[in-house]
Amino acid sequence: MPHDLTRLHHVGHVVSDMAQAIALYRRLGFHVPPPSVPALAPREGAEPEPFGAANTHADLSRSFLELVTPVKPGSMAGLPPDARIVPLQAPPEKLPLVMSRIQETSAQLGGWRDRFEGLHILMFSSPDIDAAGKRLAAAGVGHGGVNTVGRPVETPDGMRTEPVRYLEIDGAPEGRVGVVADSDPEFRHTRHLDHPNGAQDLVEAVLCVPDGQLPLVSERYERYLGRPIYPEGPVTLLTKSDLPDLLPGEEPPALPALVACTVAVPDIARVRELLAENGLPVRKTARGELFVPAEASLGAALIFRES
């Protein structure tokens, strides 16, 4: 029987200053477009003002790295000058609900950012999200059901809205964990894949857990995935004591915590040269891969794996 959670869809890096984060990711060799931020007019006839959360993506072939930050209502602090304001469009009767959900998300992001700046979002991709939702429920994994939101996408014909179907798993202490339906083929051509570092795909998230809790967390993720955890899989689980064995010099900012993610690249020598040119420190993992330590990359170690 095919698995309904096949790979990573994206990880979310929660940051305090979006302009700083975009500059960092560009130094890391990613193409990162200006962020989008929702906006709403505070009164009739007034100009829309930002609120909620701003985000942008470094798109990969089948996945992406997300940068996201909560926004103070009416403030552009921490956002670059080219941030794209996206006025909310919803029927008047649905607008209060939309606003409420955006404000809840912003408050949640603020709480995670205050816990530590770094990775707080882990989403898996599924070719059949409805089947995944049913399997998770049957396995005793609570979730909020399948929801649909619109993602603004710039196309050669102007801005369009890509429907995104997703579900969020209840109660994951490491942050937001969930499932997203595989991307719509109609919109895949809009992805910017010309990264200077050659990044192709997001292939791993590293979750660090307290010593003694590895069996419990492994069992939880096996229920999420519907199969055993295996080496080279989308999630690597390890304890605080074992973290330095994989990532020398790293310390988890909290427990449990998503401490790193891995991207596949075709030419590791090219990546090493680019990082050196951009003044970023590089270490080697126990597997011989390159990684930029969390202290140099806003709380989340970034691993490069030659593919």
C-alpha positions, 0 to 999 in steps of 0.5 A: 500500500503506498504511503500517504506521507511521502516527503517533506513539504516545507519547514518554517523558520520563525524570525524576528526581523524579516529583512535580516532573514532574507539577507541571510538566506540570500547569503546562504545562496537561495533566491528569496523574493520579497515577503507578502503581508496581509493588510486591512483598512482600519476604517472605511476609505483608509489605506490597508495597513499590515497585520498578522504575519509576513512570509516568503519562500525559498522554493525548491523543486518539490518543497520550500523553506519558509521565512515567517514573522509576526507583524505588529498591526499597522507597522512595517518594522522589520520588513524590507521596503519592497514587502508586498502588501496583500489587502484581505479580500473576503465577503463581509460576513466572513471577514471577522473569522478570517481576521480572527484566524490571522490574529491567532496565527500571529500570536502563535508565531510570536510565542514561538519566536519568544521561545527561540528564533528558529524552526517551528514549522514542519509540514509533510507532503501527501498525494492524498491528504484526505486519506492521510487525515483518515489514517491519522484519526484512526491511529489516534492522532488528533488534527483539525481536519483538512482546510483550504487557504489561498496562496498568492502566486505571481505568474506571467499573467499576473497574480493568481491564487493557488489553493493549498489544502492542509491539516494541522496535527494537535499537540506537537510540543516542537511547533506546528506539525502537519500535512499539506497536499502535494502542490498543484501542477498548474502552479509548479512552473511559477517556482524560482529554482535558480538558486546560486547554491544549486539547492534542489529539494528539502530532504530532512528535518532534525528534531532534538528531544530530551534524553530518555524521550526518544522512544516516545517521540519515535512512536509518535512520529511513526504514527504520523508517518504510518511507518517506522522511522528510517535512516535518510528519511524525512525526519531524524530524531535524536537526543540532546546528548546525541546532537553534538555527534551529528552536528558538532558544536550545536546546542538545542535552544529548547527541548524538544526543538527542530534544530536543523534542516537539510537541502540537497545540492548537486555540487558541494564544492560550489556551496563551500565556495559560495559560503566562504565568499559570503563570510559564513562559517562552515562545519562538517556533520558526522556524515561528512556534509557541510552545515552552517551553524545555528549561531550564524543562521538565526537559530537553525543549522542548515545542512547541505547534502550532495545529491 
